[in-house]
Amino acid sequence: MGVGIDFRHKIAKRAAKEIQSGMIVNLGIGIPSLVPDHLPADVNVMFHAENGIIGIGPSPNEGEEDENLCNAGGFPVTVLKGASYFDSALAFGIIRRGLLDVTILGALQVSQSGDLANWIVPGKRVPGIGGAMDLAQKAKRVVVVMNHTDKAGGAKIVEDCTLPLTSKRCVDLIITEMAVIEVTGDGLILRELMHPYTIQEVVKATGAPLIIDSNIKIIS
């Protein structure tokens, strides 16, 4: 079950609702990088990147990219008035001091207790874990955005992660193309459904028990 371009933006739009004015927010690569495009104009946020920027703005229009201005994933960005630049040591100092209000990350797996696996599939080459371990441990709130299932149709929300962990018990909220699921001490709570999916479809595609919110919302 893949996530098309429209669903990627739908996930990012829902994730943007977790952000409030005055926050400092870090975004992972992929779907998280689309979040600034969906913030209301009256929400004033400073987006942080590990490569040394605070104050990232929306994605630039095609042809207006600055080759010297990118996020931690290497994708072109714009900056807002008041933005600042610094080295990676200071960028990670901000993270490790617990100054980030929210981080929005992609994931390979999330467990029912909020464990996060998002940095490696054994046997595949990767450049390294990057900043995910620091972000998952130190941000005040961790929101995961991802496909509900992998390319083979296997569940990515599971009872226990089978892939190497990035961090334990760190995820607060999961947003997929199918649903919004809150991680709590009592288990995973299905809070919202993405149209046109049903509760039964979400339960079937999830590899861990779900508690169904009695006031579940539908996102059109």
C-alpha positions in Angstrom: 0.0 0.0 0.0 1.9 3.1 -1.2 1.4 6.7 -0.4 0.8 8.9 -3.4 1.7 12.6 -3.7 -1.7 13.7 -2.6 -1.6 11.5 0.5 1.9 12.7 1.4 0.6 16.3 1.5 -2.5 15.1 3.4 -0.3 13.6 6.0 1.8 16.7 6.2 -1.2 19.0 6.4 -2.5 16.9 9.4 1.0 17.0 11.0 1.0 20.8 10.7 -1.9 21.0 13.1 0.4 19.7 15.9 2.4 22.9 15.6 1.6 26.2 17.4 2.9 29.7 17.2 6.1 30.3 19.1 7.4 26.7 18.8 10.9 25.6 17.7 10.3 22.6 15.4 12.6 20.1 13.7 11.6 18.3 10.5 12.9 15.0 9.2 13.4 14.3 5.5 10.6 13.1 3.2 7.0 13.8 4.2 8.1 16.0 7.2 9.8 18.5 4.9 6.3 19.2 3.3 4.9 20.5 6.7 5.9 24.2 6.2 3.8 24.3 3.0 0.7 23.6 5.1 1.0 26.0 8.0 -1.6 28.8 8.3 -0.2 32.3 7.7 -0.9 33.3 11.2 1.2 30.5 12.8 4.7 31.8 13.5 7.2 29.0 13.9 11.0 28.7 13.8 11.9 25.5 11.9 15.3 24.0 12.9 17.6 21.9 10.8 20.7 19.9 12.0 22.9 21.3 9.3 22.6 24.7 11.0 19.5 26.8 10.3 16.7 28.1 12.4 13.9 29.9 10.5 13.2 27.6 7.5 10.3 28.8 5.3 8.1 27.1 2.7 9.7 25.1 -0.2 10.9 27.4 -3.0 9.1 27.6 -6.3 10.7 25.7 -9.2 13.5 27.7 -10.7 13.9 29.9 -7.6 16.0 27.5 -5.5 19.2 28.8 -3.9 22.0 26.2 -4.4 23.6 27.2 -1.1 20.4 26.9 1.0 19.1 23.5 1.9 17.8 21.5 4.8 19.6 18.5 6.5 18.3 16.2 3.8 19.9 18.4 1.1 16.6 19.6 -0.3 16.2 23.3 -1.2 14.5 25.6 1.3 13.7 29.2 1.8 14.2 31.1 5.1 12.0 33.6 6.9 12.9 37.0 8.2 14.9 36.6 11.4 16.4 33.3 10.4 19.9 32.4 11.6 22.8 30.2 10.5 25.3 28.3 12.7 27.5 25.1 12.7 26.2 21.6 13.3 27.7 21.5 16.8 25.4 24.4 17.9 22.5 22.8 16.0 22.9 19.6 18.0 23.5 21.6 21.2 20.0 23.0 20.7 18.6 19.5 20.4 20.4 18.0 23.3 19.5 20.9 25.6 15.8 19.9 25.1 15.0 23.2 23.4 12.9 21.7 20.5 9.2 21.7 21.2 8.3 19.2 18.4 10.2 16.9 16.0 8.4 15.4 13.1 10.1 12.3 11.7 9.6 9.5 9.3 9.8 5.8 10.4 10.4 2.3 9.3 8.5 0.9 12.4 6.8 2.1 15.5 5.9 -0.2 18.4 2.8 -0.1 20.6 4.9 1.3 23.4 6.3 4.1 21.2 9.7 2.6 20.3 11.0 4.1 17.1 13.1 2.3 14.3 13.9 4.7 11.5 17.5 4.6 10.6 18.5 1.2 9.0 17.3 -1.9 7.4 20.0 -4.6 8.1 21.9 -5.4 5.0 21.3 -2.0 3.3 23.9 0.7 3.1 23.2 4.0 4.8 25.3 7.0 5.6 24.6 6.8 9.4 22.0 7.4 12.0 22.1 11.1 11.6 20.3 13.2 14.2 17.3 10.9 14.7 18.5 9.4 18.0 19.1 12.9 19.5 15.8 14.2 18.2 13.8 11.3 19.4 15.3 11.4 22.9 15.3 15.2 23.5 12.4 16.8 21.7 9.5 17.6 24.0 7.1 15.9 21.5 7.8 13.3 18.8 5.3 13.0 15.9 5.9 10.2 13.3 4.6 10.5 9.7 4.8 7.5 7.5 3.1 4.9 5.2 0.9 2.7 7.3 2.4 -0.4 5.6 5.7 -1.2 3.9 6.1 -1.9 0.2 5.2 -5.5 0.7 2.1 -4.7 2.6 3.5 -5.6 6.0 2.5 -3.6 9.1 4.8 -0.8 10.2 2.9 -0.2 13.4 3.8 -3.4 15.4 3.7 -4.9 18.9 7.6 -5.0 19.0 10.0 -3.5 16.5 12.1 -6.1 14.6 14.4 -3.5 13.1 17.3 -1.8 15.0 15.9 0.8 17.3 16.6 4.5 17.1 15.1 5.2 20.6 12.7 3.6 23.1 9.3 4.9 24.2 9.7 8.2 22.4 6.8 8.5 19.9 3.7 10.5 21.0 1.7 10.5 17.8 1.6 8.5 14.5 0.1 10.0 11.3 -0.3 7.8 8.2 -2.3 7.9 5.0 -4.9 5.8 6.9 -5.2 7.2 10.4 -4.0 9.3 13.3 -2.9 7.1 16.3 -1.9 8.3 19.7 0.7 6.4 21.7 -0.4 6.2 25.4 0.4 4.2 28.5 -2.8 2.2 27.9 -1.9 1.4 24.3 -2.4 2.7 20.8 -5.6 4.8 20.5 -7.1 5.3 17.0 -8.1 9.0 17.2 -8.8 9.9 13.5 -9.5 8.2 10.2 -8.3 9.4 6.9 -11.0 9.3 4.2 -11.8 6.9 2.5 -10.4 4.3 4.9 -12.6 2.4 7.5 -11.8 1.3 11.0 -11.7 -2.3 9.9 -9.1 -1.5 7.2 -6.9 0.3 9.7 -7.2 -2.5 12.2 -6.3 -5.1 9.6 -3.2 -3.1 8.4 -1.9 -2.5 11.9 0.3 -5.1 13.6 -0.7 -4.2 17.2 -4.0 -3.9 19.1 -5.9 -0.6 18.7 -8.2 1.1 21.1 -10.9 2.8 19.1 -11.8 6.3 20.3 -15.5 6.6 20.9 -15.5 10.1 19.3 -13.3 9.2 16.4 -13.0 11.9 13.7 -12.9 11.6 9.9 -10.4 13.6 8.0 -11.7 14.3 4.5 
